[in-house]
């Protein structure tokens, strides 16, 4: 089996949606459901897509909404915003589900945890998508809780396209209470890494540094290096360890791997590379 990663541009569309439900999946991890007419037709072709979510402050019922009930461009530009990976959506019914890591600081997590049902947000994008075409024989997915939506979407696609593949998933969370239910394809090993009070990404980086050539998915079955897909995303410090593993020790094709910092400690406005 072989695969390629292809970059596709998308038309940039801004939408308005209302919060209609929230579900707590772990003590600091929440899923929210957004609904709105402008979400009809929404699509996210790539599992690692980023949309920008705008959080307007104050009374959006007066002055900020146009005659169609949508947030105007000026309000969006003036509002704080953060990037997230869409988890699930219904392009016909007009709904979108997102997941948030909730911190004591920052606008997005607090909104996801505390905003009244009916609160309005703006949605922009995704502007571009990295789409997998074909099917890898093996896969390696690693991340912290910010990468959970992308990793779950990747696993769902791999289960359909490469049901006989071999995979490894490493997920870093604070402790066992923060683990959430994840469906993994047959032949995929899931390993949770608990960082405790250590800095986010540090435990995952150590786990990546400990892996050698024999740990590459499919290594024992003779899978070619170009047939393995790798995705590593967490706090920015993990990038060095991720690249050293998949590019240097495993010598995977650089065109078939994604290694990125989803966020950077101390930089609220950090944008993950698309």
Long-range contacts (C-beta under 8 A, 24 or more apart in sequence): 1-134, 1-135, 1-136, 1-137, 1-162, 1-165, 1-227, 2-134, 2-135, 2-136, 2-226, 2-227, 3-132, 3-133, 3-134, 3-135, 3-136, 3-227, 3-229, 3-256, 4-132, 4-133, 4-134, 4-255, 4-256, 5-130, 5-131, 5-132, 5-133, 5-229, 5-255, 5-256, 5-258, 6-130, 6-131, 6-132, 6-133, 7-128, 7-129, 7-130, 7-131, 8-45, 8-46, 8-128, 8-129, 8-130, 8-131, 9-127, 9-128, 10-43, 10-45, 10-125, 10-126, 10-127, 10-128, 10-129, 12-124, 12-125, 12-127, 13-124, 13-125, 14-70, 14-71, 14-73, 14-76, 14-122, 14-123, 14-124, 15-39, 15-42, 15-70, 15-122, 15-123, 15-124, 16-65, 16-69, 16-70, 16-71, 16-120, 16-121, 16-122, 16-123, 17-96, 17-120, 17-121, 17-122, 17-123, 18-118, 18-119, 18-120, 18-121, 19-115, 19-116, 19-117, 19-118, 19-119, 19-120, 19-121, 20-95, 20-117, 20-118, 21-117, 22-112, 22-113, 22-117, 25-99, 25-180, 25-181, 26-145, 26-173, 26-177, 26-178, 26-179, 26-180, 27-177, 27-178, 28-101, 28-102, 28-103, 28-174, 28-178, 29-99, 29-100, 29-101, 29-102, 29-145, 29-148, 29-178, 29-180, 30-99, 30-100, 30-102, 30-112, 30-113, 31-87, 31-97, 31-98, 31-99, 31-100, 32-97, 32-98, 32-99, 32-100, 32-112, 33-95, 33-96, 33-97, 34-95, 34-96, 34-97, 34-98, 34-121, 34-123, 35-93, 35-94, 35-95, 35-96, 36-94, 37-69, 37-94, 38-70, 38-94, 39-89, 39-91, 39-94, 39-95, 39-96, 39-123, 40-91, 40-92, 40-93, 40-94, 41-91, 42-86, 42-89, 42-91, 42-94, 42-96, 42-123, 43-89, 43-91, 44-85, 44-86, 44-89, 44-126, 44-129, 45-126, 45-129, 45-131, 46-126, 46-129, 46-130, 46-131, 46-132, 47-85, 47-132, 47-150, 47-153, 47-154, 47-157, 48-85, 48-130, 48-150, 48-153, 48-154, 48-231, 48-233, 48-258, 49-85, 49-86, 49-125, 49-126, 49-129, 49-130, 50-83, 50-84, 50-85, 50-125, 50-126, 50-127, 50-272, 50-274, 51-83, 51-84, 51-85, 51-86, 51-123, 51-124, 51-125, 51-126, 52-81, 52-82, 52-83, 52-123, 52-124, 52-125, 53-81, 53-82, 53-83, 53-84, 53-98, 53-108, 53-121, 53-122, 53-123, 54-79, 54-80, 54-81, 54-121, 54-122, 54-123, 54-124, 55-79, 55-80, 55-81, 55-82, 55-107, 55-108, 55-111, 55-121, 56-120, 56-121, 56-122, 60-120, 65-120, 71-120, 71-122, 75-122, 76-122, 76-124, 79-122, 80-107, 80-108, 81-122, 81-124, 82-106, 82-107, 82-108, 83-271, 83-272, 84-108, 84-149, 85-149, 85-150, 85-153, 86-126, 86-149, 87-149, 87-152, 87-153, 96-123, 98-149, 99-148, 99-149, 101-145, 101-146, 106-268, 127-274, 128-274, 130-258, 130-274, 132-157, 132-161, 132-229, 134-161, 135-161, 135-162, 135-165, 136-162, 136-165, 136-227, 136-228, 136-229, 136-256, 137-162, 137-165, 137-166, 137-218, 137-221, 137-223, 137-224, 137-227, 137-228, 138-165, 138-166, 138-167, 138-216, 138-217, 138-218, 138-223, 138-227, 138-228, 138-229, 139-165, 139-166, 139-167, 139-168, 139-188, 139-217, 139-228, 139-229, 139-230, 139-231, 140-167, 140-168, 140-169, 140-216, 140-217, 140-228, 140-229, 140-230, 140-231, 140-232, 140-246, 141-167, 141-168, 141-169, 141-170, 141-230, 141-231, 141-232, 142-169, 142-170, 142-171, 142-204, 142-207, 142-208, 142-231, 142-232, 142-233, 142-234, 142-238, 142-242, 143-170, 143-171, 143-172, 143-204, 143-231, 143-232, 143-233, 143-234, 143-262, 144-171, 144-172, 144-173, 144-200, 144-201, 144-204, 144-233, 144-234, 144-235, 144-238, 144-262, 145-171, 145-172, 145-173, 145-178, 146-233, 146-234, 146-235, 146-262, 146-263, 147-171, 147-233, 147-234, 147-262, 148-180, 148-182, 150-231, 150-233, 151-182, 151-231, 152-182, 152-183, 154-231, 155-182, 155-183, 155-184, 155-185, 155-188, 156-183, 158-185, 158-188, 158-229, 159-183, 159-185, 165-217, 165-218, 166-217, 166-218, 166-221, 166-223, 167-217, 168-215, 168-217, 170-204, 170-207, 170-208, 172-200, 172-201, 172-203, 172-204, 172-207, 172-234, 199-235, 199-237, 199-265, 200-234, 200-235, 200-265, 201-234, 201-235, 201-236, 201-237, 201-238, 202-237, 204-234, 204-238, 204-241, 205-237, 205-238, 205-240, 205-241, 206-241, 208-232, 208-238, 208-241, 208-242, 208-244, 208-245, 209-241, 209-244, 209-245, 211-245, 211-249, 212-249, 213-249, 213-250, 216-250, 216-252, 225-250, 225-251, 225-252, 225-253, 226-252, 226-253, 226-256, 228-252, 228-256, 229-256, 229-257, 230-256, 230-257, 230-258, 230-259, 231-257, 231-258, 231-259, 232-257, 232-258, 232-259, 232-260, 233-258, 233-259, 233-260, 233-261, 233-262, 233-272, 234-261, 234-262, 235-261, 235-262, 235-263, 235-264, 235-265, 236-261, 236-262, 236-263, 236-264, 236-265, 236-270, 237-261, 237-265
